[in-house]
Structure formats: structure tokens, C-alpha cells
Amino acid sequence: MAFDLANEERKEAVTNRLAELVIEQDYHLNTGFLSTPFFLHVLAEYGYLDVAYRLLEQESCPSWLYAVTKGATTIWESWNGVSPEGELAYSLNHYSYGAVCNFLLPMWPVFDLSQSSREMSILLLSLGSVVH
């Protein structure tokens, strides 16, 4: 979907199935470096923003926030960089799954500097359950 390889008439069925697979896996991914950066974008673009945010907010392994629950301050090379027993696996400082930031960046506030400081406007460019 991210590379526009599906025919127009198949896109809805493909994205429906993609969302179903995520839900069937209890909002977990088991994807690699090549597809992960596009996953949330595709879900959101084709009407599954709620599934994308639920996937993003997942805390159990495999997920982005699993690392955070284990005290990570960097992005790990694999979804299970530290096992539940505390055993290390792979690099604990890697770029790959950090591609999720590309999905989050549009949520950063935009400041309208044309207003005086007392009247500054803040606009959030996209909303989801992460933005409270």
C-alpha cells in the first residue's frame, strides 16, 4: 500500500485485511525494517487511525512501548531487545524502529508567530488517542 502496488479496486480489501491482522494479533507487529516505517501511515491513510494509535500505544512485546516499559532510552534493534527475564539481545541503540517518529511528527504543535506572545496560537496537526 505504501508503494501503491495494489490496484485501485483492491486497495480497500488489502487495507481491511491489514487492519484485521493487526487486531487479530492483539495490536502487535512482527514486522521488519522494510515495512515497519510505513505501517502506521498506511493504516491512518486508509481510515484506520484508531487501529494505528492502538498499535502505537501497545506496551506488551512486540511493540514500540515495550522497550519503554523496560526502561529503554534508545530504540532497540529488535522488538525484544531485552527479554522479560532481563536478558539482552541484539543492539539497544538502533535507528530502525525509530521510524515511528515519522508518523508522530505531524502531531507536534505548530506555533503561529504572527500573533503577539499573549495571543499565540497553537495548532496540533493531527489528533489521536496519544494526544491528550
HELIX and SHEET records of a PDB file:
HELIX    1   1 GLU A    8  GLU A   24  1                                  17    
HELIX    2   2 THR A   36  GLU A   45  1                                  10    
HELIX    3   3 LEU A   49  LEU A   56  1                                   8    
HELIX    4   4 TRP A   64  THR A   69  1                                   6    
HELIX    5   5 SER A   96  VAL A  100  5                                   5    
HELIX    6   6 CYS A  101  LEU A  104  1                                   4    
HELIX    7   7 LEU A  105  MET A  107  5                                   3    
HELIX    8   8 SER A  117  GLU A  119  5                                   3    
SHEET    1   A 2 PRO A 109  ASP A 112  0                                        
SHEET    2   A 2 SER A 121  LEU A 124 -1                                        
END                                                                             
